[in-house]
Amino acid sequence: MIGVSLNRDKKKMSLRSPLSLTALLLLTQLASQLFAQSVSAQELLILNQQGQAAVNVVVYLQPNNAENRVVTAQPAKAEVHQKDKQFSPYITVVQKGQEVAFVNEDDITHHIYSALGPKRFSFKLRHEQEQQLIMFETAGHVSMGCNIHDWMSGHLLVVDTPFYAITDSQGKVVFNALPEDDFTVSVWHPQLKLNDNQQLQTFHLPNKQPIVITLEAEFDSIPKQQSLDEFEFLEGY
């Protein structure tokens, strides 16, 4: 009877062991994935000199290891709109080699140009012609205007990294799937009164805690995209 009982116990163990091992492996894998996700996501909070949220500023991260700058997926086409005789959005950030569509939503002609920076261009954008595509192959700041509506201004920042974002209404950005590396963190805005309109700091990321960056300079006022006088444009321009 003892032998039979031992055999039965062995059978029970042999039936339970594979199931327990499988469950353990699944739990281990799930825990590992959750841990990796929690570590690879990095939140940054950008504050102005008064300790308030810095809204609509560009934050981009340049990893020290060049291999971490490789683009794994082609970013979506960016768009810069002309609406109500304004550039919308005022600031756009794209990755080097990315295509940008200029979209005229007004029922009038715009003449978009950039005279400075890594990409100089000038083209008319009639309301019948909905968009113009331009590829930006060189990193840098592209300042834009309109030859017809001289109050219009917009800015395009081309970066050489896949890690970039614009702060939200709380001054926050979150980068997901961030590789572990030493990063140069750049905070940029065309009105930030620093050299090249940016503040640079170095961090080892990702960090389990949010990174708080307080800007060392004030902002110039953003020019109003509004005409003092309304006027019609010559037909056929």
C-alpha positions in Angstrom: 0.0 0.0 0.0 2.9 2.3 0.8 4.4 1.7 -2.7 1.0 2.5 -4.3 0.7 5.7 -2.3 4.2 6.8 -3.3 3.5 6.1 -7.0 0.3 8.1 -6.8 2.1 11.0 -5.2 4.8 10.9 -7.9 2.1 10.9 -10.6 0.4 13.9 -8.9 3.8 15.7 -8.8 4.5 14.9 -12.4 1.2 16.3 -13.5 1.5 19.5 -11.4 5.2 20.2 -12.1 5.0 21.2 -15.8 2.0 23.5 -15.1 3.8 25.2 -12.2 6.9 25.6 -14.3 5.0 27.2 -17.2 3.1 29.5 -14.9 6.3 30.5 -13.2 8.0 31.3 -16.5 5.0 33.4 -17.7 4.9 35.3 -14.4 8.7 35.9 -14.7 8.4 37.1 -18.3 5.4 39.4 -17.4 7.3 40.9 -14.5 10.3 41.5 -16.6 8.3 43.2 -19.3 6.5 45.4 -16.7 9.8 46.4 -15.1 11.3 47.2 -18.5 8.3 49.3 -19.4 8.4 51.2 -16.2 12.2 51.9 -16.5 12.2 52.9 -20.2 9.5 55.5 -19.8 11.0 58.9 -18.8 9.0 62.0 -17.8 10.5 65.5 -17.8 9.0 68.6 -16.3 10.1 71.9 -17.7 9.6 75.1 -15.5 10.3 78.7 -16.3 12.3 81.0 -14.0 9.2 81.6 -11.8 8.7 77.9 -11.3 5.7 77.7 -13.5 5.1 75.2 -16.3 6.9 76.1 -19.5 4.3 75.4 -22.2 4.9 74.6 -25.9 8.7 74.4 -25.7 10.6 71.7 -27.6 12.5 69.0 -25.6 14.8 66.7 -27.5 17.3 64.1 -26.3 20.6 63.2 -28.0 22.0 59.9 -26.8 25.8 59.6 -26.4 25.8 56.2 -28.1 25.3 56.8 -31.9 23.6 53.4 -32.2 20.7 54.7 -30.1 20.1 57.5 -32.7 19.1 55.0 -35.4 15.5 55.4 -36.5 13.6 52.2 -36.1 10.4 53.5 -37.7 9.7 56.3 -40.2 8.0 59.2 -38.4 4.6 60.3 -39.6 4.5 63.2 -42.1 4.4 66.6 -40.2 2.1 69.4 -41.2 2.3 73.2 -41.0 -1.0 74.9 -41.6 -1.8 78.4 -42.7 -5.1 79.2 -41.1 -6.7 82.6 -40.4 -3.5 84.2 -41.8 -1.4 82.5 -39.1 1.0 79.6 -38.9 -0.5 76.7 -37.0 1.2 75.4 -35.0 3.5 78.3 -34.2 6.3 75.8 -33.5 6.8 72.4 -35.2 9.6 69.9 -34.5 10.6 67.2 -37.0 13.4 64.6 -37.4 16.1 65.1 -40.0 15.0 63.5 -43.2 11.3 63.9 -42.4 8.8 65.3 -44.9 6.7 68.3 -44.0 3.4 69.3 -45.7 2.5 73.0 -45.8 -1.3 73.2 -45.9 -3.2 76.3 -46.9 -6.6 76.4 -45.2 -7.4 80.0 -46.1 -9.3 81.1 -49.2 -6.4 83.4 -50.2 -2.9 83.0 -51.5 0.1 82.7 -49.1 3.8 83.1 -50.2 5.7 81.0 -47.6 9.5 81.5 -47.3 12.5 80.9 -45.2 15.5 83.1 -45.8 17.8 81.7 -43.0 18.7 78.4 -41.6 19.5 74.9 -43.0 16.7 75.0 -45.6 15.9 78.1 -47.7 12.7 78.1 -49.7 10.1 80.3 -51.2 6.8 79.2 -52.8 3.3 80.5 -53.4 0.5 78.4 -51.9 -2.9 79.2 -53.5 -6.1 78.2 -51.9 -6.8 75.9 -54.8 -3.4 74.2 -54.1 -3.9 72.6 -50.8 -0.4 71.6 -49.8 3.3 71.8 -50.7 5.7 69.0 -49.6 9.3 69.8 -48.5 12.0 67.4 -47.2 14.3 68.6 -44.5 17.7 66.9 -44.7 19.7 69.0 -42.3 19.2 69.7 -38.6 18.7 73.3 -37.5 16.2 76.1 -36.9 14.0 77.1 -39.8 12.3 80.5 -39.3 9.3 81.0 -41.6 7.3 84.0 -42.8 4.8 85.0 -45.5 5.8 87.6 -48.2 2.1 88.7 -48.5 1.2 88.8 -44.8 4.3 90.2 -43.1 3.0 89.7 -39.6 2.9 85.9 -40.0 5.7 84.0 -38.3 6.3 80.3 -37.6 9.2 78.1 -36.6 10.4 74.7 -37.6 13.1 72.9 -35.6 14.8 69.9 -37.4 16.6 67.6 -34.9 19.0 64.7 -35.4 17.4 62.3 -33.0 14.3 60.2 -32.8 13.6 61.5 -29.2 11.7 64.8 -29.4 8.5 66.3 -28.1 6.7 69.6 -27.2 5.6 70.2 -23.6 2.0 70.1 -22.8 -0.1 72.5 -20.7 1.6 71.3 -17.5 5.1 71.6 -18.9 5.5 67.9 -19.2 6.8 65.5 -21.9 7.1 61.7 -21.7 9.5 59.6 -23.7 8.7 55.9 -24.0 11.0 53.0 -24.9 14.1 55.1 -24.0 17.4 53.1 -24.2 19.7 53.4 -21.3 22.4 55.9 -22.1 23.9 59.3 -21.3 21.7 61.9 -22.9 22.1 65.6 -23.7 18.7 67.1 -23.0 18.0 70.2 -25.1 15.1 72.6 -24.2 14.4 75.0 -27.1 12.1 77.8 -27.9 12.6 80.6 -30.5 12.0 83.3 -27.8 14.2 81.7 -25.1 16.9 84.3 -24.4 19.9 82.0 -24.4 22.5 81.1 -27.0 20.9 79.3 -29.9 17.6 79.7 -28.0 18.3 76.5 -26.0 19.4 75.2 -22.6 21.5 72.0 -22.4 21.9 69.6 -19.6 23.2 66.0 -19.4 21.5 63.1 -17.6 21.8 59.4 -17.5 18.4 58.1 -18.6 16.0 56.5 -18.1 15.5 57.5 -14.4 12.7 56.1 -12.3 11.9 59.6 -11.1 10.7 62.5 -13.2 13.5 64.9 -14.3 12.7 68.6 -13.4 14.5 71.3 -15.5 14.2 74.9 -14.5 15.1 77.4 -17.3 17.9 79.9 -16.7 16.5 82.7 -18.8 13.3 84.5 -19.6 11.3 84.4 -22.8 10.9 87.3 -25.2 7.2 88.0 -26.0 5.8 86.0 -28.9 4.9 88.3 -31.8 1.2 88.5 -32.5 0.2 87.0 -35.9 -2.3 89.8 -36.6 -2.4 92.6 -39.1 -3.1 96.2 -38.1 -4.9 96.8 -41.4 -7.0 94.5 -43.5 -6.6 94.6 -47.2 -7.5 92.6 -50.2 -4.9 91.0 -52.5 -4.5 91.6 -56.2 -6.2 88.9 -58.3 -3.8 86.7 -60.1 -0.9 87.0 -57.6 
